[in-house]
Amino acid sequence: MARQLACPSCGAPLTIESAFTTLLVCSYCGASLNIRDTGVDITGKSAKLADYPSRFSIGAAGKVKGRGFQVLGRVRYNNYDGFWDEWFLEFSDHQVGWITEDEGDLTLVFKSKLTFPVPPYEQMRVSTFIPFGNGRLFLSEKGEASVAGAQGEISLNIPPGKAIRYVDGNMANKAFRLVIDDNGIVLYTGEPLEFNDVTIANSE
């Protein structure tokens, strides 16, 4: 059920759509708000993100392989090669996930539980395999990035400028991403998408 609140910075009315939301960016003043059970804390200002051509937008509804979703938020990351966007989705069954959009390439991922050790980041090498649970993960990319900003509501607490390290790989036709920061390692699993796997209701 959606929650209504007033921005503690500017007083504007805000709505939280997802029970999984932990950070909300006020669309009026740009304040980043940590959402807690006990209330709302202002963490600072989120930079206004420049618009680039994309089918996705905050509030848009669509389908991934026939499964309905709504776009709730976006995070943009900067790295040495440019930037990429990650769109926070809530599906019609209330599961939440992310679509990574990087130069037109789309990947759908969901946060997963990491139940086994992985090699240290420094020891991972692109275009090699690492032990990964009961199999071996092929590493396709690794790097460092920082948060450029966010919009809408998301299920992460990531202030602008926060640094992360990431490792992308694939195994058995599935996509895997490890995100490493001061709080530890988070695993995301999913699959790459073709253009026609995604439809947006307001652009059909």
C-alpha positions as CSV (number, residue, x, y, z in Angstrom):
1,M,0.0,0.0,0.0
2,A,1.3,3.4,-0.9
3,R,2.5,5.8,1.9
4,Q,1.9,9.5,1.8
5,L,4.3,12.0,3.5
6,A,5.5,15.5,3.2
7,C,9.1,16.3,2.3
8,P,10.9,17.5,5.4
9,S,13.0,19.9,3.3
10,C,10.3,21.7,1.2
11,G,7.0,20.3,2.5
12,A,5.9,19.0,-0.9
13,P,3.6,15.9,-0.9
14,L,5.3,12.7,-1.7
15,T,4.2,9.1,-2.3
16,I,6.1,5.9,-1.5
17,E,4.8,3.1,-3.8
18,S,6.9,0.2,-2.7
19,A,7.3,-1.5,0.7
20,F,11.0,-2.1,-0.3
21,T,11.8,1.6,-0.8
22,T,14.7,2.8,1.4
23,L,15.6,6.0,-0.4
24,L,13.3,8.6,-2.0
25,V,14.4,11.7,-4.0
26,C,12.0,14.6,-3.7
27,S,11.0,15.6,-7.3
28,Y,10.4,19.2,-6.1
29,C,13.6,20.2,-4.3
30,G,15.9,17.2,-5.0
31,A,16.4,16.2,-1.3
32,S,17.5,12.6,-0.8
33,L,15.4,11.0,2.0
34,N,16.3,7.9,3.9
35,I,13.0,6.0,4.6
36,R,12.9,4.3,8.0
37,D,10.2,2.6,10.0
38,T,10.6,5.4,12.6
39,G,10.5,8.3,10.1
40,V,12.4,10.1,7.3
41,D,15.9,11.5,7.4
42,I,17.4,14.0,4.9
43,T,20.7,12.7,3.6
44,G,21.5,15.6,1.2
45,K,20.7,16.7,-2.3
46,S,20.7,14.4,-5.4
47,A,22.1,15.9,-8.5
48,K,19.7,16.5,-11.3
49,L,20.4,13.9,-14.0
50,A,20.6,14.9,-17.6
51,D,18.1,13.2,-19.8
52,Y,19.3,10.8,-22.5
53,P,17.1,8.8,-25.0
54,S,15.5,5.9,-23.2
55,R,12.2,4.1,-23.3
56,F,12.1,4.1,-19.5
57,S,10.9,7.0,-17.2
58,I,9.8,7.3,-13.6
59,G,6.1,6.2,-13.4
60,A,6.1,4.4,-16.7
61,A,4.3,1.0,-16.9
62,G,5.2,-1.9,-19.1
63,K,6.0,-5.5,-19.4
64,V,9.1,-7.7,-19.4
65,K,8.4,-10.9,-21.4
66,G,4.7,-10.4,-20.6
67,R,5.2,-9.7,-16.9
68,G,3.8,-6.3,-15.9
69,F,5.9,-3.7,-14.0
70,Q,6.0,0.0,-13.1
71,V,9.2,2.1,-13.0
72,L,9.7,3.6,-9.6
73,G,13.1,5.0,-9.7
74,R,16.6,5.3,-11.3
75,V,20.2,5.4,-10.2
76,R,23.0,6.6,-12.5
77,Y,26.5,5.4,-12.1
78,N,29.7,7.1,-13.6
79,N,32.8,5.1,-14.5
80,Y,35.9,5.7,-16.6
81,D,34.0,4.8,-19.7
82,G,30.9,7.0,-19.2
83,F,27.8,6.1,-17.3
84,W,24.9,3.6,-17.1
85,D,21.4,3.8,-15.6
86,E,19.7,1.2,-13.4
87,W,15.9,1.4,-13.3
88,F,14.1,0.2,-10.1
89,L,10.9,-1.8,-11.0
90,E,8.0,-3.1,-9.0
91,F,6.2,-6.0,-10.7
92,S,2.5,-6.7,-10.6
93,D,3.1,-9.4,-8.0
94,H,5.0,-6.8,-5.8
95,Q,8.4,-8.4,-6.5
96,V,11.1,-5.7,-7.1
97,G,14.0,-5.8,-9.4
98,W,16.3,-3.7,-11.6
99,I,16.8,-3.2,-15.4
100,T,20.4,-2.1,-16.2
101,E,20.5,0.1,-19.3
102,D,24.0,0.5,-20.7
103,E,24.4,2.0,-24.2
104,G,21.2,0.2,-25.3
105,D,22.0,-3.1,-23.7
106,L,19.4,-4.2,-21.1
107,T,19.8,-6.7,-18.3
108,L,17.1,-7.7,-15.7
109,V,18.4,-8.6,-12.3
110,F,17.1,-9.3,-8.8
111,K,19.0,-9.1,-5.5
112,S,20.0,-12.6,-4.4
113,K,21.5,-14.1,-1.3
114,L,25.3,-14.8,-1.5
115,T,25.8,-18.1,0.4
116,F,29.3,-18.9,-0.5
117,P,32.7,-17.2,-0.6
118,V,34.1,-15.5,-3.7
119,P,37.7,-14.5,-4.4
120,P,38.9,-11.1,-3.4
121,Y,38.2,-8.3,-6.0
122,E,41.9,-7.8,-6.6
123,Q,42.3,-11.5,-7.6
124,M,39.5,-11.5,-10.1
125,R,40.5,-11.2,-13.8
126,V,38.3,-10.4,-16.8
127,S,37.9,-13.2,-19.4
128,T,38.7,-15.9,-16.8
129,F,36.6,-18.2,-14.7
130,I,36.2,-18.1,-10.9
131,P,34.7,-20.7,-8.6
132,F,31.1,-19.7,-7.9
133,G,29.0,-22.0,-5.7
134,N,28.8,-25.3,-7.5
135,G,29.9,-24.0,-10.8
136,R,32.3,-21.5,-12.5
137,L,31.5,-17.9,-13.3
138,F,33.0,-16.4,-16.5
139,L,34.0,-12.8,-15.7
140,S,33.1,-10.3,-18.5
141,E,33.8,-7.0,-16.8
142,K,35.1,-5.4,-13.6
143,G,35.6,-1.9,-12.6
144,E,35.0,1.0,-10.2
145,A,32.1,3.5,-10.4
146,S,30.4,6.2,-8.3
147,V,26.8,7.3,-7.9
148,A,26.0,10.3,-10.0
149,G,22.5,10.7,-8.6
150,A,19.1,9.2,-8.3
151,Q,15.5,9.9,-9.1
152,G,12.2,8.6,-7.7
153,E,12.3,5.8,-5.1
154,I,14.8,3.0,-4.9
155,S,15.7,0.1,-2.6
156,L,19.3,1.2,-1.9
157,N,20.9,3.8,0.4
158,I,23.4,5.3,-2.0
159,P,24.2,9.0,-1.6
160,P,25.6,10.9,-4.6
161,G,29.4,10.3,-4.9
162,K,29.3,6.9,-3.2
163,A,32.0,4.6,-4.6
164,I,31.4,1.0,-5.6
165,R,33.3,-1.8,-7.3
166,Y,31.5,-4.2,-9.5
167,V,32.1,-7.5,-11.3
168,D,29.9,-8.8,-14.1
169,G,29.8,-12.4,-15.3
170,N,27.7,-15.1,-16.7
171,M,27.1,-18.8,-16.1
172,A,24.6,-21.2,-17.7
173,N,23.0,-18.3,-19.7
174,K,22.4,-16.3,-16.6
175,A,23.8,-12.8,-15.8
176,F,25.5,-12.2,-12.4
177,R,26.8,-9.0,-10.8
178,L,28.7,-8.6,-7.6
179,V,28.6,-5.1,-6.1
180,I,31.2,-4.3,-3.5
181,D,31.3,-1.3,-1.2
182,D,32.0,-0.4,2.4
183,N,29.0,-2.5,3.6
184,G,30.2,-5.8,1.9
185,I,29.2,-7.7,-1.2
186,V,25.8,-7.9,-2.8
187,L,24.9,-10.4,-5.5
188,Y,22.4,-9.7,-8.3
189,T,21.3,-12.5,-10.7
190,G,19.1,-12.3,-13.8
191,E,19.3,-12.4,-17.6
192,P,20.1,-10.2,-20.6
193,L,17.1,-8.9,-22.5
194,E,16.4,-8.3,-26.1
195,F,14.8,-5.0,-27.2
196,N,11.5,-6.7,-27.9
197,D,11.4,-8.4,-24.5
198,V,10.4,-5.1,-23.0
199,T,7.3,-3.0,-23.9
200,I,6.4,0.3,-22.4
201,A,2.6,1.1,-22.2
202,N,2.9,4.8,-22.9
203,S,5.1,4.4,-25.9
204,E,3.4,1.6,-27.8
